[in-house]
């Protein structure tokens, strides 16, 4: 019987460190949470840009709550498209029909709408009561609800449903 060779046999410390770093980078590359966060950053850019354009007194000067709802809903659409294609692309490729995509979008929108509600409440508390800068307050509020959005959407929007068995 042949003994299995340990991958670290004959490797220098530097080679082992490179191997460890390489395997960690591969794990990060495949991490759905990391992909969700990267997509979230694109949504953050959309949200912050629209919040500035809509609510800033130097721009349109609309009310903060109305501006936040519009900017968040636009970011939500951006995030759904990218998450459906990339973060949860393996699930999406197995569920291609328009009906399935619409169902995922409606679930995503429902879950994230609850997140938007909490985001608006937190933003208004921070801005109106704690007198934080509107953009920092928005960033904090988004950070607070992001984990909720990821966990809930992973569980409900892009879950793989078992195929019905034919008997």
C-alpha positions as CSV (number, residue, x, y, z in Angstrom):
1,X,0.0,0.0,0.0
2,X,1.4,3.3,-1.0
3,X,1.5,6.2,1.5
4,X,-0.3,9.4,0.3
5,X,2.2,12.2,-0.2
6,X,1.7,15.3,1.9
7,X,1.5,18.4,-0.4
8,X,3.9,20.2,1.9
9,X,6.6,17.6,1.7
10,X,9.6,19.1,0.0
11,X,8.1,22.6,0.0
12,X,9.9,25.5,1.5
13,X,8.1,27.8,3.9
14,X,7.8,30.4,1.2
15,X,6.3,27.8,-1.2
16,X,3.8,26.7,1.6
17,X,2.9,30.3,2.2
18,X,2.3,30.9,-1.5
19,X,0.2,27.7,-1.7
20,X,-1.9,28.8,1.3
21,X,-2.4,32.3,-0.1
22,X,-3.3,30.9,-3.5
23,X,-5.9,28.6,-2.0
24,X,-7.4,31.5,0.1
25,X,-7.6,33.7,-3.0
26,X,-9.4,30.9,-4.9
27,X,-11.9,30.6,-2.0
28,X,-12.5,34.3,-2.0
29,X,-13.0,34.2,-5.8
30,X,-15.7,31.6,-5.4
31,X,-17.4,33.3,-2.4
32,X,-21.0,34.3,-3.0
33,X,-20.8,36.7,-0.1
34,X,-17.8,38.5,-1.7
35,X,-19.6,38.6,-5.0
36,X,-22.7,40.0,-3.3
37,X,-20.5,42.7,-1.6
38,X,-18.9,43.6,-4.9
39,X,-22.4,43.9,-6.5
40,X,-23.4,45.9,-3.4
41,X,-20.6,48.4,-4.1
42,X,-22.0,49.0,-7.6
43,X,-25.4,49.5,-6.0
44,X,-23.9,51.8,-3.4
45,X,-22.4,54.0,-6.2
46,X,-25.9,54.1,-7.9
47,X,-27.6,54.9,-4.6
48,X,-25.2,57.6,-3.4
49,X,-25.1,59.3,-6.8
50,X,-28.9,59.4,-7.1
51,X,-29.3,60.5,-3.4
52,X,-26.9,63.4,-4.1
53,X,-28.6,64.4,-7.4
54,X,-32.1,64.2,-5.9
55,X,-31.7,65.4,-2.3
56,X,-28.7,67.7,-2.2
57,X,-29.8,71.4,-1.8
58,X,-27.3,72.3,-4.6
59,X,-29.0,69.9,-6.9
60,X,-32.8,69.1,-7.0
61,X,-33.2,69.5,-3.3
62,X,-36.0,67.0,-2.9
63,X,-36.9,65.6,0.5
64,X,-34.5,63.1,1.9
65,X,-37.0,60.2,2.4
66,X,-38.4,60.5,-1.2
67,X,-34.9,60.8,-2.6
68,X,-33.7,57.8,-0.6
69,X,-36.6,55.6,-1.7
70,X,-36.0,56.4,-5.4
71,X,-32.2,56.0,-5.2
72,X,-32.5,52.7,-3.2
73,X,-35.1,51.3,-5.6
74,X,-32.8,52.1,-8.6
75,X,-29.8,50.5,-6.8
76,X,-32.0,47.5,-6.0
77,X,-32.7,47.0,-9.7
78,X,-29.0,47.3,-10.5
79,X,-28.2,44.8,-7.8
80,X,-30.8,42.3,-8.9
81,X,-29.5,42.2,-12.4
82,X,-25.9,41.7,-11.4
83,X,-26.7,39.2,-8.6
84,X,-28.9,37.2,-10.9
85,X,-26.2,37.0,-13.6
86,X,-23.0,36.7,-11.4
87,X,-23.4,36.1,-7.7
88,X,-26.1,33.5,-8.0
89,X,-25.6,32.8,-11.7
90,X,-25.4,29.0,-11.2
91,X,-28.9,29.0,-9.8
92,X,-30.2,31.4,-12.4
93,X,-28.8,29.3,-15.2
94,X,-30.9,26.3,-13.9
95,X,-34.0,28.5,-13.6
96,X,-34.1,30.4,-16.9
97,X,-37.7,30.9,-17.6
98,X,-39.1,34.4,-17.6
99,X,-41.6,33.3,-14.9
100,X,-38.7,32.1,-12.7
101,X,-36.7,35.3,-13.2
102,X,-39.8,37.4,-12.4
103,X,-40.4,35.3,-9.3
104,X,-36.8,35.8,-8.2
105,X,-37.0,39.6,-8.8
106,X,-40.3,39.9,-6.9
107,X,-38.8,38.0,-3.9
108,X,-35.6,40.1,-4.1
109,X,-37.6,43.3,-4.3
110,X,-39.8,42.3,-1.4
111,X,-36.9,41.3,0.8
112,X,-34.9,44.4,-0.1
113,X,-37.9,46.6,0.3
114,X,-38.0,45.7,3.9
115,X,-34.3,46.5,3.9
116,X,-35.0,49.9,2.3
117,X,-37.7,50.6,4.9
118,X,-35.1,50.0,7.7
119,X,-32.6,51.9,5.7
120,X,-34.9,54.9,5.5
121,X,-35.7,54.8,9.2
122,X,-32.1,54.5,10.2
123,X,-31.1,57.3,7.8
124,X,-33.7,59.6,9.1
125,X,-32.8,59.0,12.7
126,X,-29.1,59.6,11.9
127,X,-29.7,62.7,9.8
128,X,-32.6,64.4,11.7
129,X,-31.9,63.4,15.3
130,X,-28.2,62.7,15.4
131,X,-27.4,65.4,12.8
132,X,-25.0,63.2,10.8
133,X,-24.0,64.1,7.3
134,X,-26.6,62.7,5.0
135,X,-24.1,60.6,3.0
136,X,-22.3,59.2,6.0
137,X,-25.7,58.4,7.5
138,X,-26.7,56.7,4.3
139,X,-23.5,54.6,4.2
140,X,-24.0,53.5,7.8
141,X,-27.6,52.6,7.1
142,X,-26.7,50.6,4.0
143,X,-24.0,48.7,6.0
144,X,-26.5,47.8,8.7
145,X,-29.1,46.3,6.3
146,X,-26.6,44.6,3.9
147,X,-26.2,41.5,6.0
148,X,-30.0,41.1,6.2
149,X,-30.3,41.5,2.4
150,X,-27.6,38.9,1.7
151,X,-28.8,36.2,4.1
152,X,-32.5,36.7,3.2
153,X,-31.9,36.7,-0.5
154,X,-29.6,33.7,-0.4
155,X,-32.3,31.8,1.5
156,X,-35.4,32.9,-0.4
157,X,-34.7,34.5,-3.8
158,X,-32.0,32.2,-5.2
159,X,-32.5,29.0,-3.3
160,X,-32.6,25.8,-5.3
161,X,-35.9,24.1,-5.1
162,X,-35.9,20.4,-5.3
163,X,-37.2,19.1,-8.6
164,X,-40.6,17.2,-8.3
165,X,-40.2,13.5,-8.7
166,X,-42.3,11.7,-11.2
167,X,-43.8,8.5,-10.0
